[in-house]
């Protein structure tokens, strides 16, 4: 188990966290507006939910790994 945790710590760096949060903001801000403008309201709702998940999960995983390591 310790080997697996060390691999996760080495893979999930600050750059991967920034990328994950950036994808979340992109999905939340750009994709949602695009889907609303093309009258895809159900897909826009899911894009907004997924954007928030990416933002909070990306930062939360990074903080959890830093606390546990």
Secondary structure, DSSP 8 states (H G I E B T S, - for coil): -HHHHHHHHHHS-HHHHHHHHHHHHHIIIIIHHHHHHTT-HHHHHHHHHHHHHHHHHHHHHHHHHHHH-
